[in-house]
Amino acid sequence: MELKELVKDRFVHFVSYRQGFFTYAVGAGDKRYTFPIPIEDIGTATMMRTDKAISFMRWIRKAIVDKTLIEEK
């Protein structure tokens, strides 16, 4: 899945928080992907339950590179 397809006109949804990582999900077509966001990378940002995927592009890109973007089955 390409980054552009995951962020254009899409939304992310909060899934969980565990051991220093927020987990968010983004849907693309009939598939859904989850990705982690380290709490130390949040800074002073406010993490909403649902937000525009374009705002999360840096973390989605990092998840693609790190192979932590997981397709849910």
N, C-alpha and C positions, 0 to 999 in steps of 0.2 A: 504494500500500500504506500503510495506516495504522500509526502507531507501535504502538498496542495489539496489533495482529495480529502484529507482528514480535517483540515481547518476551514476550508471555504464553505461559508453558510452553514456551519455546524455548531453544536454546543457540547460542552463537557459537563459531566455530572459526577459529583463527589460519591465515592464508593465506601471508603474506609480510611482510618488512620491506624497505623501499627508501627511500632518500633522506629519512630522518627521519620516515617514516610506517609504522606497523603497519597491515596490512590484515587485516580480519576478515570472515567470511562468516556470514550467518544465513539459514536456510531457512524458508520459509513456504509450506506446501502443496507444490506441485510446482515452486516457483520458489526460486531462491537469489540473494541480494543480497550485494554486498561494500560495505564502507565503510572509510574511512581514519581513523586515530587519530594525530594529531601526537605525536611523542615528547615535545615540551615540555609537552604536556597530561597526561602520565602521572604526574608527580610521583613519589611513593614507592610507587605501586601495583605489585603483582606481576601481570604479564600472563601468564595461563595459556593453554595450547594450546586448551582447551575450557572454557567457563564459561557461567553463566546469562546469557541475553540481557538480562534485567532489570537486571543490573549494568552493562550497556553502553548503557543507555537514553539517557544524555546525548549520547553520540557518535552513536548511531543517529538521534536527533532532529536533531542538528546536520547530519548527512549528508543528511537529508530536506530541511531548510531550504536548505542549500548546494547541493543537487542533485548530491551526490557519492555518493549511494546508488545503486549500479549493479546492474541486473538482469543476471545472467549468462545467456548464450544457450546 
